[in-house]
Amino acid sequence: MINHEVRTRRSAEEFPIEEHLAYKVAKVAADPVEVPENTKEMIINRIIDNASVAVASFARRPVTSARVMAQAHPVSEGGAPLFGVDGNYSAEWVAFANGTAVRELDFHDTFLAAEYSHPGDNIPPILAVAQHKGLDGKALIRGIATGYEIQVNLVKGISLHEFKIDHVAHLGPSVAAGIGTMLGLDVDTIYQAVGQALHTTTATRQSRKGLISSWKASAPAFAGKMAIEAVDRAMRGEGAPAPIWEGEDGVIAWLLHSPERTYIVPLPADGEAKRAILDTYTKEHSAEYQAQAPIDLARRMKAAIAEAGKTTADIESIVLHTSHHTHYVIGTGANDPQKMDPTASRETLDHSIMYMFAVALEDGTWHHVDSYTPQRAGRPETVELWHKVSTVEDPEWTRRYHSTDPNEKAFGAKAVITFTDGSVIQDEIAVADAHPLGARPFGREDYIAKFRTLAAGIVSEEEQERFLAAVQDLENLTDLTELNVRVTEEAAAKAPETPAGIF
């Protein structure tokens, strides 16, 4: 890997295009290096993972709305299929609808470093373009490998949330780069596409603050749609603002720290294999990633409470000692009253560690639907326990969160439970059970089990088997529409009616 210094440049300063970060990203994308076998295998895992959560969210209102919007854009030639149904539609609208389906339940992969990300968001737009262009599995693998590589390394080098910019600003460039790889575009074309994609996908973090709406799922889908349009425009010879990151009025100078900040972005050297997907991790639970380990911890502590001869009714307080991110984004440090509100949206509840820890402690389990129903959130005893939970930042957990040593990097917490009689029990967990270093690391069989669990009652067993056979033979697959998973007529009928829009 090569560490690249990225900083603001004055307009009068000599700054050759070859030194622009967007150009360096484009060079990585255009590099014909082979994809390693373990990267290929993980790509298959993540396509399975995305399909799992996409079918599980099929009948949810935001997903239905996005799908209906896409169905208003049919095509007579080319196009791509929508998750769950037949028919081909305009690729950029398919990317939006399928991206919303993948993200809706907050249940697919994650990578956390200086910034946050769900790198699996790269897959729907890259796949939609591959299907539209009639490409094969080998080309798709190459495109996805690049998408992950660029997003993960941007996440390592540039913090967006520090300045309240939403993390999808790293997704637009990564999708554009991935599509560039897949289509075999030249460096100059990819450079223009990356710049245009970044320019059109920067937004504030209010989508993940306060009363969180359905836009949380649509934001990365929109970034993927914009990236497709950016590549299309660049392929026609049109340019983008430049230098997009380093310009005097660019992203670093005005959206991030200031012209004084220098960022260090690692990127593969020429001929270096793309392995960044191997640094990412998926979710066992449908919740923000920082909640994965605490949910596992709560399940474990339920048994400890019983062994102590007590119940959750005996609890006086619960304090979670955790990282800066967990405390300020999904903890009490966010100062969001909605995170303590039993009438809050699902999107808000899955960003409230207080709620999730309380429910997991009571139930000893977690379910992507049942754990979030209004009835579950509104139980009086749950609300009482929920309001006894608070978080504090612990410098050691923050340090471990930002560690570059994968054996030390942690996203966990220490829970201190104090009972009304003054007794205390405490426990801690560094990483989720499903994490590569966790108690039960996810392997291919776990991805398949997750798919079968989420597809049950929605996708026929025959269709499940057909999809799993196709995706596991991805490198030899010539018809990428086989990666579409169709739901049953009964499941499709459960999708809600949506009000009429423009289209």
C-alpha positions, -999 to +999 in steps of 0.1 A: +000+000+000+011+036-006+000+064+018-010+094-002-010+129+014-042+148+004-046+185+012-061+217-002-042+233-030-045+270-041-058+276-076-025+292-085-005+263-071+011+239-096-008+206-090-005+181-119-036+159-125-015+128-117-013+140-081-051+144-076-066+119-053-093+112-079-067+104-104-049+080-080-082+063-073-088+060-111-054+044-115-062+017-089-095+011-107-079+008-141-052-016-128-057-050-145-044-069-115-060-103-108-085-107-080-072-130-052-092-162-045-101-152-009-114-118-022-136-137-047-150-160-021-159-130+002-176-112-027-198-143-031-206-142+007-216-105+005-238-110-025-256-137-005-257-113+025-272-085+004-298-108-011-308-119+024-317-085+037-332-073+004-358-101+003-365-096+041-373-059+034-393-065+002-427-055+016-415-026+037-429+008+026-396+026+017-385-004-003-419-007-020-418+030-029-384+028-044-394-003-064-425+013-077-404+043-088-380+020-106-409+002-123-420+035-138-387+033-159-390+001-180-366-005-209-370-024-241-333-033-244-308-041-216-318-029-182-316-048-150-340-067-127-355-056-094-350-077-063-380-099-059-398-094-092-396-100-130-389-074-156-360-052-167-358-016-158-334+014-162-302+004-144-298+036-124-333+032-110-327-004-103-296+006-084-317+030-063-345+005-056-322-025-049-298-003-028-328+008-007-338-028-002-303-038+009-299-010+033-334-008+048-330-032+077-294-020+086-284-056+084-255-060+060-217-055+061-198-027+077-163-012+080-153+013+107-121+033+109-117+071+107-152+071+090-181+047+090-194+027+060-215-002+047-193-013+018-220-038+006-238-007-007-214-009-036-229-041-049-264-030-061-253-003-085-223-022-098-245-053-103-272-033-120-247-019-145-232-054-151-267-068-158-276-039-181-244-044-201-247-082-202-214-087-184-203-120-168-194-130-132-157-124-137-163-088-147-187-083-117-161-097-093-135-073-106-159-043-102-170-052-067-134-058-056-126-022-067-157-007-051-147-023-017-111-013-021-117+023-027-144+028-001-125+010+027-094+030+020-112+063+019-128+054+052-094+047+067-080+080+056-108+106+057-133+112+085-165+127+072-186+125+104-162+147+123-176+176+102-212+162+099-209+150+063-227+117+057-206+087+050-221+081+015-197+108+002-172+079+001-196+056-016-202+077-048-165+076-058-161+039-049-191+029-070-178+050-099-144+034-096-159-001-094-180+005-125-149+018-143-130-013-135-158-036-146-163-017-179-125-016-186-125+022-188-093+042-191-078+062-162-089+096-175-126+086-179-127+070-144-110+101-130-138+123-143-165+099-131-150+097-096-150+135-093-185+139-106-198+112-082-182+128-052-195+162-062-231+150-064-232+127-033-221+149-004-248+156+022-251+163+059-254+137+086-289+149+096-302+118+079-288+099+109-296+124+136-327+131+156-359+117+141-343+093+116-365+088+085-366+063+056-340+084+039-313+066+060-318+036+037-323+057+005-292+078+009-266+052-001-290+040-029-292+075-042-253+077-041-251+046-062-276+060-087-256+092-090-224+073-095-239+054-125-250+087-140-215+101-134-199+073-152-223+075-181-216+113-184-178+108-182-180+080-209-196+106-232-165+129-228-179+152-202-158+164-172-162+170-135-151+197-110-114+193-103-095+189-082-126+177-063-110+169-029-081+193-030-095+223-047-094+257-031-132+256-029-133+218-027-144+191-003-115+193+022-114+231+023-151+237+029-169+205+038-143+189+060-117+204+083-102+233+065-074+241+040-049+234+068-058+197+072-037+170+055-053+136+052-034+103+046-053+079+022-038+045+016-042+029-018-028-002-035+004+002-055+004-007-092+000-045-095-011-049-058-041-071-053-074-057-040-080-073-006-099-046+013-132-066+015-114-090+038-111-062+064-149-058+065-175-077+086-212-084+084-240-083+110-257-111+128-282-086+142-304-061+124-289-030+141-262-003+137-228-020+139-219-005+172-248-024+187-237-058+175-213-066+204-235-050+231-264-071+219-243-102+223-231-089+257-267-083+268-277-118+258-248-132+279-256-110+309-292-122+310-279-155+321-256-138+347-285-119+361-305-152+365-275-169+381-274-140+407-310-148+416-322-115+402-344-102+374-343-070+352-369-055+376-342-055+403-319-032+382-312+003+394-290+014+365-270+002+335-239+021+324-222+012+291-186+022+290-178+025+253-162+044+224-167+079+214-187+068+183-211+046+203-216+072+230-222+102+207-240+085+178-262+058+192-258+065+230-269+091+255-241+114+243-261+121+211-286+140+233-314+128+211-347+124+231-360+103+202-336+076+212-355+071+245-390+074+229-411+042+227-430+058+197-399+065+177-394+051+142-376+018+136-348+037+120-344+056+153-346+026+175-319+007+156-297+037+164-305+037+202-281+014+221-301+021+252-332+005+236-313-024+220-294-033+251-326-033+272-346-055+248-317-080+243-312-081+281-349-089+286-354-113+256-319-130+254-323-128+216-327-104+187-350-104+157-350-081+127-388-076+130-401-087+164-375-067+184-387-034+168-425-036+167-444-008+184-458-033+208-424-045+218-410-010+222-440+001+242-440-025+269-440-005+302-414-027+318-391-023+288-395+015+288-387+015+325-355-006+319-346+013+288-346+046+306-321+032+332-295+027+305-268+053+298-235+055+280-202+071+288-171+075+266-141+054+278-108+066+263-095+031+261-125+019+240-121+049+218-084+041+213-092+005+204-119+017+180-093+037+161-065+011+163-050+000+130-041-034+145-069-058+136-061-079+166-067-049+189-094-029+170-127-032+190-163-020+188-175-032+221-183-020+256-182-028+293-216-030+310-219-022+347-253-032+360-262-020+395-291-035+414-314-018+439-297-037+468-264-021+458-248-052+443-231-050+409-224-073+380-202-063+351-189-078+319-174-067+287-170-077+250-146-064+225-161-076+192-194-092+181-197-129+181-199-129+143-168-108+139-138-125+123-122-125+158-154-132+177-168-162+194-186-175+162-170-159+131-193-159+100-183-183+073-201-193+041-224-216+060-235-187+082-242-165+052-263-192+037-281-198+070-288-161+073-302-161+037-325-191+044-337-176+077-346-142+061-360-157+030-383-182+048-419-176+039-409-150+013-389-170-013-397-206-023-372-233-013-367-240-050-359-204-058-336-203-027-316-233-040-315-219-076-300-186-063-275-202-040-262-225-068-259-196-092-241-172-068-216-198-056-206-204-092-202-167-098-169-168-116-185-190-143-218-172-144-226-157-178-262-145-171-261-122-141-299-119-140-296-153-122-285-133-091-320-118-088-341-136-061-378-137-069-403-137-040-435-157-040-468-142-052-481-144-016-451-124-004-454-099-032-490-093-023-480-081+012-463-050-002-483-019+007-500+003-018-481+035-023-495+070-031-490+082-067-460+103-074-446+120-104-437+089-123 
